[in-house]
Amino acid sequence: MILGIGIDLIEIARVERALATARFSQRVYSERERAQIARRGAPTAAGYFAAKEAVAKALGTGFRGFMLWDIEIVPDENGKPAAILHRGAGARMGELGGRSIHISITHTASHAAAVAVLSSD
């Protein structure tokens, strides 16, 4: 059963400018995410940021009770994005009875978008 849906859209150039400061990356992305971003660039960073926002919306709270780094976006062995929830984000998922989060990320030349579906399945 679907428990929540979230969507987000962001300009890649905006994230690219923010990446120019190390502080942004440290506050937003995990070490694993930063490794992927180093290999794949600003479109990946923007996609991950949009996915984090989409997950927060699917949890129904926005970023209340947890931070951006509590949502980690990592590709599986086939490259499909997966969300790993830490601390407050994981607790919120448990409160809702969520068992999985399905993520989809897409890019154009200028924008990245993500959808997250929280499921009890």
N, CA, C and O atoms as a MOPAC input file, in Angstrom:
PM7 MOZYME 1SCF
protein

 N      0.83500 1    -1.17000 1     0.00000 1
 C      0.00000 1     0.00000 1     0.00000 1
 C      0.89100 1     1.24900 1     0.00000 1
 O      1.91900 1     1.29300 1     0.67600 1
 N      0.48200 1     2.24700 1    -0.76200 1
 C      1.21700 1     3.50600 1    -0.81700 1
 C      0.86800 1     4.33800 1     0.41300 1
 O     -0.30300 1     4.56400 1     0.71600 1
 N      1.90400 1     4.78700 1     1.11200 1
 C      1.73200 1     5.59100 1     2.31900 1
 C      2.05600 1     7.06500 1     2.09300 1
 O      1.60100 1     7.92700 1     2.84400 1
 N      2.83800 1     7.34900 1     1.06300 1
 C      3.21700 1     8.73200 1     0.77900 1
 C      3.91500 1     8.84400 1    -0.55400 1
 O      4.58300 1     7.91200 1    -1.00300 1
 N      3.75300 1    10.00800 1    -1.19100 1
 C      4.40600 1    10.29900 1    -2.46800 1
 C      5.04000 1    11.67200 1    -2.36600 1
 O      4.45400 1    12.59200 1    -1.79500 1
 N      6.23200 1    11.81300 1    -2.91500 1
 C      6.89900 1    13.10800 1    -2.96700 1
 C      7.54100 1    13.32000 1    -4.31500 1
 O      7.92700 1    12.36300 1    -4.98600 1
 N      7.65500 1    14.57300 1    -4.71400 1
 C      8.29000 1    14.93100 1    -5.98400 1
 C      9.07800 1    16.21600 1    -5.78400 1
 O      8.70100 1    17.06100 1    -4.97200 1
 N     10.17900 1    16.36400 1    -6.52700 1
 C     10.94100 1    17.59700 1    -6.45700 1
 C     11.63900 1    17.83900 1    -7.79000 1
 O     11.97600 1    16.90200 1    -8.51300 1
 N     11.84500 1    19.11200 1    -8.09800 1
 C     12.51400 1    19.56800 1    -9.31300 1
 C     13.51900 1    20.63300 1    -8.91700 1
 O     13.20300 1    21.51500 1    -8.11900 1
 N     14.73500 1    20.56300 1    -9.46700 1
 C     15.76100 1    21.54300 1    -9.11700 1
 C     16.61500 1    21.87000 1   -10.34200 1
 O     16.81400 1    21.02900 1   -11.21800 1
 N     17.10900 1    23.09300 1   -10.38600 1
 C     18.01700 1    23.51300 1   -11.45200 1
 C     19.41100 1    22.96700 1   -11.17100 1
 O     19.94400 1    23.14700 1   -10.07600 1
 N     19.99500 1    22.30700 1   -12.14900 1
 C     21.33300 1    21.74600 1   -11.98400 1
 C     22.35300 1    22.84900 1   -11.72900 1
 O     23.25400 1    22.67000 1   -10.91000 1
 N     22.23100 1    23.98100 1   -12.41100 1
 C     23.18900 1    25.08500 1   -12.23700 1
 C     23.20400 1    25.59100 1   -10.80100 1
 O     24.25600 1    25.97600 1   -10.29100 1
 N     22.06100 1    25.59400 1   -10.15400 1
 C     21.98300 1    26.03000 1    -8.75400 1
 C     22.81000 1    25.11600 1    -7.85400 1
 O     23.54000 1    25.58600 1    -6.98100 1
 N     22.69000 1    23.82100 1    -8.06900 1
 C     23.45600 1    22.85600 1    -7.27900 1
 C     24.93700 1    22.94800 1    -7.64000 1
 O     25.79500 1    22.84500 1    -6.76400 1
 N     25.23700 1    23.13800 1    -8.90900 1
 C     26.63500 1    23.26600 1    -9.33200 1
 C     27.31300 1    24.44400 1    -8.63800 1
 O     28.46400 1    24.33400 1    -8.21400 1
 N     26.61100 1    25.56800 1    -8.51800 1
 C     27.16900 1    26.72900 1    -7.79700 1
 C     27.39200 1    26.39000 1    -6.32500 1
 O     28.41800 1    26.75300 1    -5.75000 1
 N     26.44000 1    25.70000 1    -5.72200 1
 C     26.56600 1    25.33500 1    -4.30800 1
 C     27.72200 1    24.36500 1    -4.08300 1
 O     28.37800 1    24.41100 1    -3.04200 1
 N     27.97200 1    23.49100 1    -5.04800 1
 C     29.06400 1    22.52300 1    -4.91900 1
 C     30.43500 1    23.18700 1    -4.87400 1
 O     31.40900 1    22.57500 1    -4.43600 1
 N     30.51300 1    24.42500 1    -5.32100 1
 C     31.79000 1    25.15300 1    -5.29200 1
 C     32.27200 1    25.38300 1    -3.86500 1
 O     33.44800 1    25.67600 1    -3.65000 1
 N     31.38000 1    25.25300 1    -2.89100 1
 C     31.75800 1    25.37400 1    -1.48900 1
 C     31.74700 1    23.98300 1    -0.86000 1
 O     30.73800 1    23.27900 1    -0.91800 1
 N     32.86000 1    23.59200 1    -0.26500 1
 C     32.95800 1    22.26500 1     0.35600 1
 C     31.91300 1    22.09800 1     1.45400 1
 O     31.41600 1    20.99500 1     1.68100 1
 N     31.58900 1    23.17200 1     2.12200 1
 C     30.62300 1    23.10600 1     3.22300 1
 C     29.26900 1    22.55000 1     2.75700 1
 O     28.64300 1    21.76200 1     3.46600 1
 N     28.82700 1    22.95700 1     1.58100 1
 C     27.55000 1    22.46400 1     1.05300 1
 C     27.57100 1    20.94100 1     0.94400 1
 O     26.67400 1    20.26700 1     1.45000 1
 N     28.58900 1    20.40500 1     0.28900 1
 C     28.68200 1    18.95700 1     0.11000 1
 C     28.71500 1    18.22000 1     1.44200 1
 O     28.06800 1    17.18500 1     1.59700 1
 N     29.46600 1    18.74700 1     2.40100 1
 C     29.58200 1    18.11000 1     3.71000 1
 C     28.25200 1    18.11100 1     4.45100 1
 O     27.94100 1    17.15500 1     5.16200 1
 N     27.46300 1    19.16700 1     4.29600 1
 C     26.17800 1    19.28400 1     5.00400 1
 C     25.07200 1    18.46700 1     4.36300 1
 O     24.11700 1    18.08700 1     5.04000 1
 N     25.18300 1    18.18900 1     3.07700 1
 C     24.07100 1    17.59500 1     2.33800 1
 C     24.29200 1    16.12400 1     1.98900 1
 O     23.36300 1    15.32000 1     2.07000 1
 N     25.51100 1    15.77300 1     1.60400 1
 C     25.75500 1    14.44700 1     1.02400 1
 C     26.63300 1    13.57300 1     1.92000 1
 O     27.53600 1    14.06200 1     2.60000 1
 N     26.34600 1    12.26900 1     1.90400 1
 C     27.16800 1    11.30600 1     2.62700 1
 C     28.47300 1    11.07300 1     1.85300 1
 O     28.62600 1    11.53100 1     0.72100 1
 N     29.38500 1    10.36900 1     2.47100 1
 C     30.65100 1    10.05000 1     1.81800 1
 C     30.41100 1     9.23900 1     0.54400 1
 O     31.04400 1     9.48900 1    -0.48100 1
 N     29.49800 1     8.26800 1     0.60900 1
 C     29.19100 1     7.46200 1    -0.58400 1
 C     28.58000 1     8.31600 1    -1.68500 1
 O     28.90300 1     8.14800 1    -2.86100 1
 N     27.69200 1     9.23600 1    -1.29900 1
 C     27.08400 1    10.12800 1    -2.29200 1
 C     28.14500 1    11.02700 1    -2.92200 1
 O     28.14900 1    11.23000 1    -4.13600 1
 N     29.03700 1    11.56100 1    -2.10100 1
 C     30.09800 1    12.44500 1    -2.62200 1
 C     31.01000 1    11.69800 1    -3.59500 1
 O     31.48700 1    12.28500 1    -4.56500 1
 N     31.25400 1    10.42300 1    -3.34700 1
 C     32.07300 1     9.62700 1    -4.26400 1
 C     31.37800 1     9.49100 1    -5.62200 1
 O     32.02200 1     9.62300 1    -6.66400 1
 N     30.09100 1     9.23400 1    -5.61500 1
 C     29.33100 1     9.15200 1    -6.87400 1
 C     29.32300 1    10.49900 1    -7.59900 1
 O     29.49500 1    10.55600 1    -8.81600 1
 N     29.12200 1    11.58100 1    -6.84300 1
 C     29.08600 1    12.92700 1    -7.42000 1
 C     30.44000 1    13.27300 1    -8.03700 1
 O     30.49200 1    13.89000 1    -9.10000 1
 N     31.53400 1    12.88400 1    -7.38400 1
 C     32.87400 1    13.14400 1    -7.91700 1
 C     33.05900 1    12.46300 1    -9.26900 1
 O     33.73000 1    13.00500 1   -10.14800 1
 N     32.47200 1    11.28500 1    -9.44400 1
 C     32.58300 1    10.54900 1   -10.70500 1
 C     31.62100 1    11.07000 1   -11.76700 1
 O     31.95000 1    11.08000 1   -12.95300 1
 N     30.41800 1    11.51000 1   -11.34000 1
 C     29.35300 1    11.78000 1   -12.31700 1
 C     28.97000 1    13.25000 1   -12.45200 1
 O     28.31900 1    13.61800 1   -13.43000 1
 N     29.35500 1    14.10200 1   -11.49900 1
 C     29.15600 1    15.53000 1   -11.65000 1
 C     27.86800 1    16.11200 1   -11.09500 1
 O     27.10500 1    15.45300 1   -10.38900 1
 N     27.65900 1    17.38100 1   -11.44500 1
 C     26.55200 1    18.16700 1   -10.90300 1
 C     25.17000 1    17.58300 1   -11.20400 1
 O     24.29700 1    17.66900 1   -10.34000 1
 N     24.92000 1    16.99600 1   -12.37800 1
 C     23.58200 1    16.41000 1   -12.58900 1
 C     23.24000 1    15.33400 1   -11.55800 1
 O     22.09500 1    15.23300 1   -11.12000 1
 N     24.23300 1    14.53300 1   -11.17300 1
 C     24.01000 1    13.51200 1   -10.14500 1
 C     23.75000 1    14.16600 1    -8.79500 1
 O     22.85300 1    13.74800 1    -8.06400 1
 N     24.53100 1    15.19100 1    -8.46200 1
 C     24.32600 1    15.91200 1    -7.19700 1
 C     22.92100 1    16.50200 1    -7.14500 1
 O     22.24500 1    16.41800 1    -6.11900 1
 N     22.48700 1    17.09600 1    -8.24400 1
 C     21.14400 1    17.68300 1    -8.29300 1
 C     20.07500 1    16.59800 1    -8.18100 1
 O     19.07400 1    16.78400 1    -7.49000 1
 N     20.28000 1    15.47600 1    -8.85000 1
 C     19.32700 1    14.37000 1    -8.75700 1
 C     19.21200 1    13.83100 1    -7.34000 1
 O     18.11300 1    13.54800 1    -6.86500 1
 N     20.34700 1    13.69100 1    -6.66600 1
 C     20.33400 1    13.22700 1    -5.28200 1
 C     19.62500 1    14.23600 1    -4.37600 1
 O     18.85800 1    13.85900 1    -3.49000 1
 N     19.89300 1    15.52100 1    -4.61000 1
 C     19.24000 1    16.55100 1    -3.79500 1
 C     17.72200 1    16.48800 1    -3.99800 1
 O     16.96200 1    16.52500 1    -3.03100 1
 N     17.29000 1    16.39400 1    -5.24800 1
 C     15.85700 1    16.30100 1    -5.53800 1
 C     15.25900 1    15.04700 1    -4.90200 1
 O     14.13800 1    15.08300 1    -4.39400 1
 N     15.99800 1    13.94400 1    -4.92700 1
 C     15.50000 1    12.70400 1    -4.32900 1
 C     15.33200 1    12.84400 1    -2.81800 1
 O     14.34900 1    12.36200 1    -2.25400 1
 N     16.28200 1    13.49900 1    -2.16600 1
 C     16.17600 1    13.72500 1    -0.72200 1
 C     14.92700 1    14.54700 1    -0.40400 1
 O     14.19000 1    14.23700 1     0.53100 1
 N     14.70100 1    15.59400 1    -1.19200 1
 C     13.51000 1    16.43000 1    -1.00200 1
 C     12.23700 1    15.61300 1    -1.23800 1
 O     11.27500 1    15.72600 1    -0.47800 1
 N     12.23200 1    14.79800 1    -2.28000 1
 C     11.06500 1    13.97400 1    -2.58400 1
 C     10.77700 1    12.98100 1    -1.45700 1
 O      9.61900 1    12.76500 1    -1.09800 1
 N     11.82500 1    12.38100 1    -0.90200 1
 C     11.64300 1    11.44800 1     0.21500 1
 C     11.05400 1    12.17700 1     1.42300 1
 O     10.13300 1    11.66900 1     2.06200 1
 N     11.57300 1    13.35200 1     1.73500 1
 C     11.05000 1    14.11900 1     2.87400 1
 C      9.56500 1    14.41800 1     2.67600 1
 O      8.79300 1    14.37600 1     3.63500 1
 N      9.16300 1    14.71600 1     1.45600 1
 C      7.75100 1    14.97000 1     1.15800 1
 C      6.93100 1    13.68800 1     1.28800 1
 O      5.81600 1    13.71500 1     1.80800 1
 N      7.47700 1    12.56900 1     0.81900 1
 C      6.77000 1    11.29200 1     0.94500 1
 C      6.57500 1    10.91500 1     2.41000 1
 O      5.58900 1    10.26600 1     2.76000 1
 N      7.51100 1    11.32100 1     3.26600 1
 C      7.38700 1    11.05700 1     4.70600 1
 C      6.37500 1    11.98400 1     5.37000 1
 O      6.02500 1    11.79900 1     6.53600 1
 N      5.90600 1    12.98300 1     4.61900 1
 C      4.82700 1    13.83900 1     5.10500 1
 C      5.22700 1    14.93500 1     6.06700 1
 O      4.36700 1    15.57900 1     6.66700 1
 N      6.53700 1    15.15900 1     6.22200 1
 C      6.97100 1    16.13900 1     7.21800 1
 C      7.84200 1    17.23800 1     6.64700 1
 O      8.05600 1    18.25100 1     7.31400 1
 N      8.35500 1    17.07500 1     5.42900 1
 C      9.46000 1    17.91800 1     5.02400 1
 C     10.61200 1    17.57600 1     5.94900 1
 O     10.66600 1    16.46900 1     6.48500 1
 N     11.52400 1    18.49900 1     6.14200 1
 C     12.68400 1    18.22700 1     6.99400 1
 C     12.42100 1    18.65600 1     8.43400 1
 O     13.09700 1    19.54000 1     8.96000 1
 N     11.44400 1    18.03000 1     9.06200 1
 C     11.16500 1    18.23000 1    10.48900 1
 C     11.51600 1    16.93400 1    11.21000 1
 O     10.96600 1    15.87600 1    10.90400 1
 N     12.42900 1    17.02200 1    12.16100 1
 C     12.83500 1    15.83500 1    12.90600 1
 C     14.02000 1    15.10500 1    12.31500 1
 O     14.49600 1    14.12700 1    12.89100 1
 N     14.50600 1    15.56800 1    11.16800 1
 C     15.69400 1    14.98500 1    10.55400 1
 C     16.27600 1    15.98100 1     9.55900 1
 O     15.66000 1    16.99900 1     9.24400 1
 N     17.47200 1    15.66700 1     9.07300 1
 C     18.21100 1    16.57100 1     8.19100 1
 C     18.43400 1    15.90900 1     6.82800 1
 O     18.16200 1    14.72300 1     6.64400 1
 N     18.93400 1    16.70300 1     5.88300 1
 C     19.21500 1    16.18500 1     4.54200 1
 C     20.11400 1    14.95600 1     4.57100 1
 O     19.87800 1    13.99800 1     3.83600 1
 N     21.15300 1    14.97700 1     5.42200 1
 C     22.10000 1    13.86100 1     5.43800 1
 C     21.50900 1    12.59300 1     6.06400 1
 O     22.13700 1    11.53500 1     6.02000 1
 N     20.30900 1    12.69000 1     6.64600 1
 C     19.64500 1    11.49900 1     7.17000 1
 C     18.98500 1    10.67200 1     6.06800 1
 O     18.52200 1     9.55800 1     6.30900 1
 N     18.94700 1    11.22500 1     4.86400 1
 C     18.45000 1    10.50900 1     3.69200 1
 C     19.63800 1    10.32800 1     2.76200 1
 O     20.20700 1    11.30300 1     2.27000 1
 N     20.00700 1     9.08100 1     2.52500 1
 C     21.15900 1     8.78500 1     1.68100 1
 C     20.66700 1     8.10500 1     0.40900 1
 O     19.92200 1     7.12700 1     0.46800 1
 N     21.08400 1     8.62400 1    -0.73200 1
 C     20.69800 1     8.06600 1    -2.02200 1
 C     21.91300 1     7.33300 1    -2.59200 1
 O     22.96600 1     7.93500 1    -2.80400 1
 N     21.76100 1     6.04800 1    -2.83300 1
 C     22.85800 1     5.23900 1    -3.36100 1
 C     22.33300 1     4.35100 1    -4.48500 1
 O     21.20700 1     3.85900 1    -4.41200 1
 N     23.13100 1     4.14400 1    -5.51200 1
 C     22.69500 1     3.24800 1    -6.58300 1
 C     22.90000 1     1.78600 1    -6.18600 1
 O     23.86300 1     1.44600 1    -5.49700 1
 N     21.97900 1     0.92700 1    -6.63200 1
 C     22.18700 1    -0.50300 1    -6.40900 1
 C     23.14800 1    -1.02300 1    -7.47900 1
 O     23.70400 1    -0.23800 1    -8.24600 1
 N     23.34300 1    -2.32200 1    -7.53300 1
 C     24.32000 1    -2.89600 1    -8.46200 1
 C     23.96500 1    -2.65200 1    -9.92600 1
 O     24.83600 1    -2.74600 1   -10.79100 1
 N     22.70900 1    -2.34200 1   -10.21700 1
 C     22.28900 1    -2.04100 1   -11.58500 1
 C     22.19600 1    -0.54500 1   -11.86700 1
 O     21.83800 1    -0.14000 1   -12.97300 1
 N     22.51900 1     0.27900 1   -10.86600 1
 C     22.45300 1     1.72500 1   -11.03300 1
 C     21.13700 1     2.35000 1   -10.61300 1
 O     20.98900 1     3.57200 1   -10.65600 1
 N     20.18300 1     1.53000 1   -10.20900 1
 C     18.88300 1     2.04200 1    -9.74900 1
 C     19.06500 1     2.75100 1    -8.40500 1
 O     19.67700 1     2.19400 1    -7.49300 1
 N     18.53800 1     3.97900 1    -8.27300 1
 C     18.70400 1     4.68000 1    -6.99800 1
 C     17.86800 1     4.06200 1    -5.87600 1
 O     16.72600 1     3.64600 1    -6.07500 1
 N     18.46600 1     4.02000 1    -4.71800 1
 C     17.78000 1     3.52000 1    -3.52400 1
 C     17.98800 1     4.52800 1    -2.40500 1
 O     19.02000 1     5.19700 1    -2.34900 1
 N     17.01600 1     4.63800 1    -1.52000 1
 C     17.11600 1     5.54900 1    -0.37800 1
 C     17.37800 1     4.73500 1     0.88300 1
 O     16.68900 1     3.75400 1     1.16300 1
 N     18.38300 1     5.16000 1     1.63300 1
 C     18.67300 1     4.58700 1     2.93900 1
 C     18.37600 1     5.68300 1     3.95200 1
 O     18.94000 1     6.77500 1     3.87900 1
 N     17.49500 1     5.39000 1     4.89200 1
 C     17.08700 1     6.39700 1     5.87200 1
 C     17.78700 1     6.16100 1     7.19700 1
 O     17.79100 1     5.05000 1     7.72600 1
 N     18.37700 1     7.22100 1     7.72200 1
 C     19.10500 1     7.17200 1     8.98100 1
 C     18.37600 1     8.01900 1    10.02800 1
 O     17.59300 1     8.90600 1     9.69200 1
 N     18.64400 1     7.73200 1    11.27600 1
 C     18.19300 1     8.52600 1    12.42200 1
 C     16.71800 1     8.91300 1    12.30600 1
 O     15.86000 1     8.04300 1    12.15600 1
 N     16.42100 1    10.20500 1    12.37400 1
 C     15.03400 1    10.67500 1    12.41200 1
 C     14.22300 1    10.30500 1    11.19200 1
 O     13.02200 1    10.05800 1    11.29900 1
 N     14.86200 1    10.26300 1    10.02500 1
 C     14.13600 1     9.88300 1     8.80800 1
 C     13.69500 1     8.41800 1     8.88500 1
 O     12.57100 1     8.08100 1     8.51300 1
 N     14.58300 1     7.56000 1     9.36500 1
 C     14.22600 1     6.15200 1     9.53800 1
 C     13.13700 1     5.96700 1    10.57000 1
 O     12.24400 1     5.13700 1    10.40100 1
 N     13.21200 1     6.74700 1    11.65000 1
 C     12.17900 1     6.67200 1    12.69000 1
 C     10.82700 1     7.09600 1    12.12500 1
 O      9.80900 1     6.46800 1    12.41600 1
 N     10.80900 1     8.15800 1    11.31900 1
 C      9.55200 1     8.62700 1    10.73000 1
 C      8.96000 1     7.57000 1     9.80500 1
 O      7.74700 1     7.35700 1     9.80200 1
 N      9.80600 1     6.91000 1     9.02200 1
 C      9.32900 1     5.84400 1     8.15500 1
 C      8.68200 1     4.73200 1     8.97700 1
 O      7.63100 1     4.20800 1     8.60600 1
 N      9.31500 1     4.37500 1    10.09300 1
 C      8.75900 1     3.35700 1    10.97500 1
 C      7.43300 1     3.77100 1    11.57600 1
 O      6.51700 1     2.95500 1    11.67600 1
 N      7.31500 1     5.04000 1    11.98100 1
 C      6.04700 1     5.54900 1    12.53300 1
 C      4.90200 1     5.39700 1    11.54400 1
 O      3.76500 1     5.12800 1    11.93100 1
 N      5.20900 1     5.57100 1    10.27000 1
 C      4.18600 1     5.48300 1     9.22800 1
 C      3.90500 1     4.04700 1     8.79900 1
 O      2.97000 1     3.79400 1     8.04000 1
 N      4.71000 1     3.11300 1     9.28400 1
 C      4.55400 1     1.72200 1     8.87000 1
 C      5.18400 1     1.43300 1     7.52200 1
 O      4.84500 1     0.44600 1     6.87000 1
 N      6.11500 1     2.30600 1     7.09500 1
 C      6.77600 1     2.12900 1     5.81000 1
 C      7.81100 1     1.02600 1     5.84200 1
 O      8.53500 1     0.86000 1     6.82400 1
 N      7.87300 1     0.27400 1     4.75300 1
 C      8.86700 1    -0.79200 1     4.63700 1
 C      9.82900 1    -0.56200 1     3.48800 1
 O     10.93100 1    -1.10900 1     3.47300 1
 N      9.40500 1     0.26000 1     2.51100 1
 C     10.30400 1     0.54300 1     1.38500 1
 C      9.99400 1     1.90900 1     0.78600 1
 O      8.88900 1     2.43700 1     0.90600 1
 N     11.01600 1     2.45600 1     0.13700 1
 C     10.86000 1     3.71400 1    -0.58500 1
 C     11.37400 1     3.46700 1    -1.99900 1
 O     12.50800 1     3.02700 1    -2.19100 1
 N     10.54100 1     3.75100 1    -2.97000 1
 C     10.90700 1     3.61200 1    -4.37000 1
 C     11.26800 1     4.99900 1    -4.89100 1
 O     10.53400 1     5.96200 1    -4.67100 1
 N     12.40800 1     5.09500 1    -5.58800 1
 C     12.93600 1     6.37100 1    -6.06000 1
 C     13.09500 1     6.31100 1    -7.57600 1
 O     13.50000 1     5.28800 1    -8.12900 1
 N     12.77200 1     7.41000 1    -8.23500 1
 C     13.09600 1     7.58400 1    -9.64400 1
 C     13.68600 1     8.98000 1    -9.81600 1
 O     13.13600 1     9.96000 1    -9.31300 1
 N     14.81000 1     9.06300 1   -10.52900 1
 C     15.49900 1    10.33300 1   -10.76700 1
 C     15.66600 1    10.50300 1   -12.27000 1
 O     15.97500 1     9.54600 1   -12.97900 1
 N     15.45900 1    11.73100 1   -12.75400 1
 C     15.66900 1    12.02900 1   -14.16800 1
 C     16.33700 1    13.38700 1   -14.31900 1
 O     16.29300 1    14.22000 1   -13.41400 1
 N     16.96200 1    13.60000 1   -15.48500 1
 C     17.67400 1    14.85500 1   -15.75200 1
 C     17.35000 1    15.34400 1   -17.16000 1
 O     17.06800 1    14.55600 1   -18.06300 1
 N     17.39800 1    16.65100 1   -17.32000 1
 C     17.50300 1    17.26900 1   -18.63600 1
 C     18.83100 1    18.01300 1   -18.62000 1
 O     19.61100 1    17.86000 1   -17.68000 1
 N     19.09800 1    18.81100 1   -19.64000 1
 C     20.33500 1    19.58700 1   -19.64300 1
 C     20.35800 1    20.60100 1   -18.50900 1
 O     21.43400 1    20.97700 1   -18.04400 1
 N     19.19100 1    21.05200 1   -18.05500 1
 C     19.14600 1    22.13000 1   -17.06400 1
 C     18.51100 1    21.76700 1   -15.72700 1
 O     18.69900 1    22.48800 1   -14.74700 1
 N     17.77300 1    20.68000 1   -15.66400 1
 C     17.03500 1    20.35100 1   -14.43800 1
 C     17.18800 1    18.88200 1   -14.06500 1
 O     17.46700 1    18.02900 1   -14.90800 1
 N     16.99800 1    18.61500 1   -12.78600 1
 C     16.91500 1    17.24100 1   -12.27800 1
 C     15.60600 1    17.14200 1   -11.50400 1
 O     15.18800 1    18.08800 1   -10.83800 1
 N     14.97500 1    15.99200 1   -11.60300 1
 C     13.71500 1    15.75800 1   -10.89400 1
 C     13.75400 1    14.37300 1   -10.26700 1
 O     14.44800 1    13.47300 1   -10.74200 1
 N     12.99300 1    14.22700 1    -9.19200 1
 C     12.91300 1    12.93600 1    -8.51600 1
 C     11.52000 1    12.71900 1    -7.95800 1
 O     10.82800 1    13.66300 1    -7.57700 1
 N     11.12600 1    11.46500 1    -7.92000 1
 C      9.86100 1    11.04700 1    -7.31200 1
 C     10.19400 1     9.97800 1    -6.28800 1
 O     11.05000 1     9.12500 1    -6.52700 1
 N      9.51900 1    10.02200 1    -5.14500 1
 C      9.68500 1     9.00100 1    -4.10800 1
 C      8.30600 1     8.49100 1    -3.70100 1
 O      7.37200 1     9.27300 1    -3.51900 1
 N      8.19200 1     7.19300 1    -3.56200 1
 C      6.95400 1     6.55600 1    -3.12200 1
 C      7.26400 1     5.73200 1    -1.88300 1
 O      8.07800 1     4.80900 1    -1.93000 1
 N      6.61300 1     6.06600 1    -0.77600 1
 C      6.75300 1     5.30600 1     0.46100 1
 C      5.67300 1     4.23200 1     0.48100 1
 O      4.49100 1     4.51000 1     0.27700 1
 N      6.10500 1     3.00200 1     0.72900 1
 C      5.19600 1     1.85300 1     0.62600 1
 C      5.27200 1     0.99900 1     1.89800 1
 O      6.30100 1     0.94700 1     2.57300 1
 N      4.17100 1     0.34400 1     2.19900 1
 C      4.16500 1    -0.60200 1     3.32400 1
 C      4.51900 1    -1.99800 1     2.85800 1
 O      4.55900 1    -2.92300 1     3.66800 1
 N      4.77100 1    -2.17100 1     1.59200 1
 C      5.11900 1    -3.49200 1     1.00300 1
 C      6.59700 1    -3.75800 1     1.11800 1
 O      7.07100 1    -4.80800 1     0.68300 1

